Amino acid sequence: MSETTNTNTIKHTRLGRNKWGYIFLVPFFVTFLVFSLWPLIQTIYFSFFTKYTTQMFEEVEEFCGLKNYKEIFSADTMRLFFNTFVLWIIGFVPQILVSLLLASWFANNRLRIRASGFFKTVIYLPNLIMAIAFGMIFYLMFARSGPLFHLFENLGFITGDYDFWAHVGSTRILISSINFLMWFGNTTILLMAGIMGINDSLFEAAEVDGASQFQVFRKITLPILKPILVYVMITSLIGGIQMFDVPQIITKGMGNPAGRDIFKTSQPAIKTVIMQLSASISKSNNYGSAGALSVVLLIVTGILSFFVYLSMVHRDDNDK
Amino acid sequence: MKKVTKFLSLVLVLAMVVSCLAACGSKNESKNDSKEPAAVKTEFGEQGKVLNIYCWNEEFKQRLEELYPGYSKVDDATGKIGDVTVKWNITPNENNAYQQALDNALKQQGNANADDKVDLFLIEADYALKYVEPNVSLALAEVGIDVAKDFKNQYTYTQDIVKDSKGNIKGTSWQGCPAALIYRTDIAEEVLGTSDVDKVQEYVKDWASFEATAAKMKEKGYTMVAGFDDTYRVFSNNAKSAWVKDGKVQIDDRIWEWVDQAKKFTDNGYNVKDSLWGDNGWKSGFDMSGKVFCYFGPAWFIDFCMNCSEPGSVGEAGKWHITVGPEGYFWGGTWICAAAGTDNEVLIKDIMMKMTADTDTLVKLAQTFSDFVNDQPAMEKLAADNTVGNKYLGGQNIYGILAEGAKKIHIDYASAYDQGCNEKFQAAMKEYFLGNCTKEEALENFKKEIKTLYPELNTDDLKVK
């Protein structure tokens, strides 16, 4: 008898205490349901419809099955993914290399870099500027009337009628440099946190054994840093797939200059997936094809992240 | 430390509670508001209490503040005409934001409170039909204006732009924007041996002469025009077909003429290889150090876009002059429309009459804001006035040439899709001019842009000419 009352009171108090936990969780779940999950379901639903507003304010909405998806799996959309990927990779490779180098310098006690706090702040600063402002500044600096244009002209690299923004290569490199400048500070700080988490005794032991700095970096720092690297890689990849603001502002939404790349016809070579999505939505409210594109994007992001994760984790197991 | 945390959390909680209450408070207020009648007595009879005006910049506001009798400014976004509050809803034009804001407001028009409804909105020529054709704007007859009688002094093209397919005129403008060729007198003197308006006109009287003159300019190290699309509107305004007919996109022969000319000009070095408004050299011709012979534009272009007040500019030196050029055309302009569902018809009629049809007000407008106003007698009077001269043009009186041009403008082929088609076509063709793609590929890219922008249109029949 007394035992049951006991358990009852315990149950009661536990629920009583847990209640507060649930109450505190409510705001998150409500916002998530209303502002994330519901729009997500709607996006998927509308992706099976032809749904847009005409220039004359008429709303068109009819079920169209997989038509939107068929249109997406055309060469044109592959092109958008290609453009996005190229812009991302040109920026990401130097970003991860420079960040690794800086992080290992900053975290290295033996180097004793002076005023490292100052430098850490400085390299992070570009991230605080709005991407749009950054894009605009770059655009103007490399326009024919801009200071950097004149600098390159005076150095003899280019002639007066060259146009940075009329060539695919130069435009891509400049846009990727903006992304590099904006994000390498952030990556450095993440990697540095990872390196500083490594037990010092490992480095000391390696040095006692006569390992060179490079060996220490390759055999100790890198393997232990792998989880952080995976994280940096996945977040950067997701950010890269969603690339929008800088190319949008620099090409005024058009994604030009046009180029052939590995394809047969010449098309806008700077246009990214999200730029296309935004163009579909902004004037004609084309929730049908924009919805289908979002769904494909969601799946692609998922698959890529999974692959990156798998490859990193798998190699890790082999090493052991 | 603990005390500080407690204090902070108390402050935060208080802030939350207060903001909640504040929100409730304003709700109550608005409830009280709606109990009051939405209409007030004015000198025009019973009218809505609030006049909501939608526009994209300060242009119309400045003119109303300055010239409309009885308008008193309250603050930057509100004014008063008698008992009616004037509310300015200004959304800048960038990236289509104005049209989006206006579209959303018009969509809510049926359900909105009388005080929140759009009463008056402003539009531009390039997308005028979008708001003229559907039932979102009132015909001028519906607000009590007899266009044939009340607006007889206006230039007819300004009425054609806002005419729907049934012949109703649904907007009115205080300005006309006939445009002309703006050339540099010192370069004309050096290359052509004369800077006289009539003699220079001989060198640019048609496109063949224009091209021959361009070659002469090139020989002396000058470029004839600045951008690829400086001449675009001259061609497109004189097209013989609309961009869109029965849901199909079509490209007029005159527009293909522009493509061929711009390509030739680019390849021969007759332009500076930049787009209109571009930062890649298009503006370089505004300075004395520039090498550009001519631009195309209306009165507002000279006064507001050519950096004429800046030291070292051609305008400051008074070295610009205008002449008719190869063909007449117009560029820009703002129209006032009454929104369907407004409760301020009488006041709107009065604003339209005073601001766009009253000769005295329009003469003042021309003198205060150097607009080319929409009133034929007023413009002819100013054209004949020897004391009127534009200092950026070395004292030239531009009204004569512009007024002559304004009479000749005909808008027979407009569509609601013009703005998007013009923009996307120029941007796609730029890649062809630069050599980044062929003409065929540029057309394909244009088609895709149109498909994204206007999914309802058919582009299948488009072919390169």
Boltz contact constraints between the chains, C-beta under 6 A:
constraints:
  - contact:
      token1: [A, 52]
      token2: [B, 455]
      max_distance: 6.0
  - contact:
      token1: [A, 54]
      token2: [B, 456]
      max_distance: 6.0
  - contact:
      token1: [A, 55]
      token2: [B, 130]
      max_distance: 6.0
  - contact:
      token1: [A, 55]
      token2: [B, 416]
      max_distance: 6.0
  - contact:
      token1: [A, 55]
      token2: [B, 417]
      max_distance: 6.0
  - contact:
      token1: [A, 55]
      token2: [B, 454]
      max_distance: 6.0
  - contact:
      token1: [A, 56]
      token2: [B, 134]
      max_distance: 6.0
  - contact:
      token1: [A, 57]
      token2: [B, 134]
      max_distance: 6.0
  - contact:
      token1: [A, 143]
      token2: [B, 279]
      max_distance: 6.0
  - contact:
      token1: [A, 143]
      token2: [B, 280]
      max_distance: 6.0
  - contact:
      token1: [A, 144]
      token2: [B, 280]
      max_distance: 6.0
  - contact:
      token1: [A, 144]
      token2: [B, 281]
      max_distance: 6.0
  - contact:
      token1: [A, 163]
      token2: [B, 280]
      max_distance: 6.0
  - contact:
      token1: [A, 166]
      token2: [B, 434]
      max_distance: 6.0
  - contact:
      token1: [A, 254]
      token2: [B, 427]
      max_distance: 6.0
  - contact:
      token1: [A, 256]
      token2: [B, 431]
      max_distance: 6.0
  - contact:
      token1: [A, 257]
      token2: [B, 436]
      max_distance: 6.0
  - contact:
      token1: [A, 258]
      token2: [B, 431]
      max_distance: 6.0
  - contact:
      token1: [A, 258]
      token2: [B, 436]
      max_distance: 6.0
  - contact:
      token1: [A, 258]
      token2: [B, 437]
      max_distance: 6.0
  - contact:
      token1: [A, 265]
      token2: [B, 441]
      max_distance: 6.0
  - contact:
      token1: [A, 266]
      token2: [B, 437]
      max_distance: 6.0
  - contact:
      token1: [A, 266]
      token2: [B, 441]
      max_distance: 6.0
  - contact:
      token1: [A, 267]
      token2: [B, 445]
      max_distance: 6.0
  - contact:
      token1: [A, 279]
      token2: [B, 452]
      max_distance: 6.0
  - contact:
      token1: [A, 280]
      token2: [B, 452]
      max_distance: 6.0
  - contact:
      token1: [A, 283]
      token2: [B, 453]
      max_distance: 6.0
  - contact:
      token1: [A, 284]
      token2: [B, 455]
      max_distance: 6.0
  - contact:
      token1: [A, 286]
      token2: [B, 455]
      max_distance: 6.0
